[in-house]
């Protein structure tokens, strides 16, 4: 038997099983990374398994998470510059409504452009 492919094996009964490990991140995935992970699992299982096996899945998901966070922050700044929020102290409910509306717009863009693309 030729085992010169730099893999180590463990004897289990009559079988030699390769010692394989997946390199997963030490930090858990955030909201957008988990959303993309679920999307890949459900809609693109071949791509998911390919990325998982070649070790590119979790680095890609972490990068997407960082991109989404930066995009969210930049878009909130831009939207607030174009559509200033009402005075929080004078009309708190209008301020909350305005900020939630902006947040929902940003979420929709992130999901369309990054997650489900």
Contact map, one row per residue, 1 for C-alpha under 8 A:
111000000000000000000000000000000000000000000000000000000000000000000000000000000000000000000000000000000000000000000
111100000000000000000000000000000000000000000000000000000000000000000000000000000000000000000000000000000000000000000
111111100000000000000000000000000000000000000000000000000000000000000000000000000000000000000000000000000000000000000
011111100000000000000000000000000000000000000000000000000000000000000000000000000000000000000000000000000000000000000
001111100000000000000000000000000000000000000000000000000000000000000000000000000000000000000000000000000000000000000
001111110000000000000000000000000000000000000000000000000000000000000000000000000000000000000000000000000000000000000
001111111000000001100000000000000000000000000000000000000000000000000000000000000000000000000000000000000000000000000
000001111100000001100000000000000000000000000000000000000000000000000000000000000000000000000000000000000000000000000
000000111110000111100000000000000000000000000000000000000000000000000000000000000000000000000000000000000000000000000
000000011111000111100000000000000000000000000000000000000000000000000000000000000000000000000000000000000000000000000
000000001111111110000000000000000000000000000000000000000000000000000000000000000000000000000000000000000000000000000
000000000111111110000000000000000000000000000000000000000000000000000000000000000000000000000000000000000000000000000
000000000011111000000000000000000000000000000000000000000000000000000000000000000000000000000000000000000000000000000
000000000011111100000000000000000000000000000000000000000000000000000000000000000000000000000000000000000000000000000
000000000011111110000000000000000000000000000000000000000000000000000000000000000000000000000000000000000000000000000
000000001111011111000000000000000000000000000000000000000000000000000000000000000000000000000000000000000000000000000
000000001111001111100000000000000000000000000000000000000000000000000000000000000000000000000000000000000000000000000
000000111100000111110000000000000000000000000000000000000000000000000000000000000000000000000000000000000000000000000
000000111100000011111000000000000000000000000000000000000000000000000000000000000000000000000000000000000000000000000
000000000000000001111100000000000000000000000000000000000000000000000000000000000000000000000000000000000000000000000
000000000000000000111110000000000000000000000000000000000000000000000000000000000000000000000000000000000000000000000
000000000000000000011111000000000000000000000000000110100000000000000000000000000000000000000000000000000000000000000
000000000000000000001111100000000000000000000000000000100000000000000000000000000000000000000000000000000000000000000
000000000000000000000111110000000000000000000000000000000100000000000000000000000000000000000000000000000000000000000
000000000000000000000011111100000000000000000000000000000110000000000000000000000000000000000000000000000000000000000
000000000000000000000001111100000000000000000000000000000000000000000000000000000000000000000000000000000000000000000
000000000000000000000000111110000000000000000000000000000000000000000000000000000000000000000000000000000000000000000
000000000000000000000000111111000000000000000000000000000000000000000000000000000000000000000000000000000000000000000
000000000000000000000000001111111100000000000000000000000000110010000000000000000000000000000000000000000000000000000
000000000000000000000000000111111100000000000000000000000000000010000000000000000000000000000000000000000000000000000
000000000000000000000000000011111110000000000000000000000000000010000000000000000000000000000000000000000000000000000
000000000000000000000000000011111111000000000000000000000000000110010000000000000000000000000000000000000000000000100
000000000000000000000000000011111111100000000000000000000000110110000000000000000000000000000000000000000000000000000
000000000000000000000000000011111111110000000000000000000000100000000000000000000000000000000000000000000000000000000
000000000000000000000000000000111111111000000000000000000000000000000000000000000000000000000000000000000000000000100
000000000000000000000000000000011111111100000000000000000000100000000000000000000000000000000000000000000000000000110
000000000000000000000000000000001111111110000001000000000000100000000000000000000000000000000000000000000000000000000
000000000000000000000000000000000111111111000000000000000000000000000000000000000000000000000000000000000000000000000
000000000000000000000000000000000011111111110000000000000000000000000000000000000000000000000000000000000000000000110
000000000000000000000000000000000001111111111011000000000000000000000000000000000000000000000000000000000000000000000
000000000000000000000000000000000000111111111001000000000000000000000000000000000000000000000000000000000000000000000
000000000000000000000000000000000000011111111000000000000000000000000000000000000000000000000000000000000000000000000
000000000000000000000000000000000000001111111000000000000000000000000000000000000000000000000000000000000000000000000
000000000000000000000000000000000000001111111111000000000000000000000000000000000000000000000000000000000000000000000
000000000000000000000000000000000000000111111111100000000000000000000000000000000000000000000000000000000000000000000
000000000000000000000000000000000000000000011111110000000000000000000000000000000000000000000000000000000000000000000
000000000000000000000000000000000000000100011111111000000000000000000000000000000000000000000000000000000000000000000
000000000000000000000000000000000000100110011111111100001000000000000000000000000000000000000000000000000000000000000
000000000000000000000000000000000000000000001111111110000000000000000000000000000000000000000000000000000000000000000
000000000000000000000000000000000000000000000111111111000000000000000000000000000000000000000000000000000000000000000
000000000000000000000000000000000000000000000011111111111000000000000000000000000000000000000000000000000000000000000
000000000000000000000100000000000000000000000001111111111100000000000000000000000000000000000000000000000000000000000
000000000000000000000100000000000000000000000000111111110000000000000000000000000000000000000000000000000000000000000
000000000000000000000000000000000000000000000000011111111000000000000000000000000000000000000000000000000000000000000
000000000000000000000110000000000000000000000000001111111110000000000000000000000000000000000000000000000000000000000
000000000000000000000000000000000000000000000000001111111111000000000000000000000000000000000000000000000000000000000
000000000000000000000000000000000000000000000001001101111111100000000000000000000000000000000000000000000000000000000
000000000000000000000001100000000000000000000000000100111111110000000000000000000000000000000000000000000000000000000
000000000000000000000000100000000000000000000000000000111111111000000000000000000000000000000000000000000000000000000
000000000000000000000000000000000000000000000000000000011111111100000000000000000000000000000000000000000000000000000
000000000000000000000000000010001101100000000000000000001111111110000000000000000000000000000000000000000000000000000
000000000000000000000000000010001000000000000000000000000111111111000000000000000000000000000000000000000000000000000
000000000000000000000000000000000000000000000000000000000011111111100000000000000000000000000000000000000000000000000
000000000000000000000000000000011000000000000000000000000001111111110000000000000000000000000000000000000000000001000
000000000000000000000000000011111000000000000000000000000000111111111000000000000000000000000000000000000000000000000
000000000000000000000000000000000000000000000000000000000000011111111100000000000000000000000000000000000000000000000
000000000000000000000000000000000000000000000000000000000000001111111110000000000000000000000000000000000000000000000
000000000000000000000000000000010000000000000000000000000000000111111111000000000000000000000000000000000000010001000
000000000000000000000000000000000000000000000000000000000000000011111111100000000000000000000000000000000000000000000
000000000000000000000000000000000000000000000000000000000000000001111111110000000000000000000000000000000000000000000
000000000000000000000000000000000000000000000000000000000000000000111111111000000000000000000000000000000000010000000
000000000000000000000000000000000000000000000000000000000000000000011111111100000000000000000000000000000110010000000
000000000000000000000000000000000000000000000000000000000000000000001111111110000000000000000000000000000000000000000
000000000000000000000000000000000000000000000000000000000000000000000111111111000000000000000000000000000000000000000
000000000000000000000000000000000000000000000000000000000000000000000011111111100000000000000000000000000100000000000
000000000000000000000000000000000000000000000000000000000000000000000001111111110000000000000000000001100100000000000
000000000000000000000000000000000000000000000000000000000000000000000000111111111000000000000000000000000000000000000
000000000000000000000000000000000000000000000000000000000000000000000000011111111100000000000000000000000000000000000
000000000000000000000000000000000000000000000000000000000000000000000000001111111111000000000000000001000000000000000
000000000000000000000000000000000000000000000000000000000000000000000000000111111111100000000000000000000000000000000
000000000000000000000000000000000000000000000000000000000000000000000000000011111111000000000000000000000000000000000
000000000000000000000000000000000000000000000000000000000000000000000000000001111111000000000000000000000000000000000
000000000000000000000000000000000000000000000000000000000000000000000000000000111111100000000000000000000000000000000
000000000000000000000000000000000000000000000000000000000000000000000000000000111111110000000000000000000000000000000
000000000000000000000000000000000000000000000000000000000000000000000000000000010011111100000010011000000000000000000
000000000000000000000000000000000000000000000000000000000000000000000000000000000001111100100110010000000000000000000
000000000000000000000000000000000000000000000000000000000000000000000000000000000000111111110010000000000000000000000
000000000000000000000000000000000000000000000000000000000000000000000000000000000000111111110110000000000000000000000
000000000000000000000000000000000000000000000000000000000000000000000000000000000000001111110000000000000000000000000
000000000000000000000000000000000000000000000000000000000000000000000000000000000000001111110000000000000000000000000
000000000000000000000000000000000000000000000000000000000000000000000000000000000000011111111110000000000000000000000
000000000000000000000000000000000000000000000000000000000000000000000000000000000000001111111111000000000000000000000
000000000000000000000000000000000000000000000000000000000000000000000000000000000000000000111111100000000000000000000
000000000000000000000000000000000000000000000000000000000000000000000000000000000000010100111111110000000000000000000
000000000000000000000000000000000000000000000000000000000000000000000000000000000000111100111111111000000000000000000
000000000000000000000000000000000000000000000000000000000000000000000000000000000000000000011111111100000000000000000
000000000000000000000000000000000000000000000000000000000000000000000000000000000000000000001111111110000000000000000
000000000000000000000000000000000000000000000000000000000000000000000000000000000000110000000111111111000000000000000
000000000000000000000000000000000000000000000000000000000000000000000000000000000000100000000011111111100000000000000
000000000000000000000000000000000000000000000000000000000000000000000000000000000000000000000001111111110000000000000
000000000000000000000000000000000000000000000000000000000000000000000000000000000000000000000000111111111000000000000
000000000000000000000000000000000000000000000000000000000000000000000000000100100000000000000000011111111100000000000
000000000000000000000000000000000000000000000000000000000000000000000000000100000000000000000000001111111110000000000
000000000000000000000000000000000000000000000000000000000000000000000000000000000000000000000000000111111111000000000
000000000000000000000000000000000000000000000000000000000000000000000000000000000000000000000000000011111111100000000
000000000000000000000000000000000000000000000000000000000000000000000001001100000000000000000000000001111111110000000
000000000000000000000000000000000000000000000000000000000000000000000001000000000000000000000000000000111111111000000
000000000000000000000000000000000000000000000000000000000000000000000000000000000000000000000000000000011111111100000
000000000000000000000000000000000000000000000000000000000000000000000000000000000000000000000000000000001111111110000
000000000000000000000000000000000000000000000000000000000000000000010011000000000000000000000000000000000111111111100
000000000000000000000000000000000000000000000000000000000000000000000000000000000000000000000000000000000011111111110
000000000000000000000000000000000000000000000000000000000000000000000000000000000000000000000000000000000001111111111
000000000000000000000000000000000000000000000000000000000000000000000000000000000000000000000000000000000000111111111
000000000000000000000000000000000000000000000000000000000000000100010000000000000000000000000000000000000000011111111
000000000000000000000000000000010011001000000000000000000000000000000000000000000000000000000000000000000000011111111
000000000000000000000000000000000001001000000000000000000000000000000000000000000000000000000000000000000000001111111
000000000000000000000000000000000000000000000000000000000000000000000000000000000000000000000000000000000000000111111
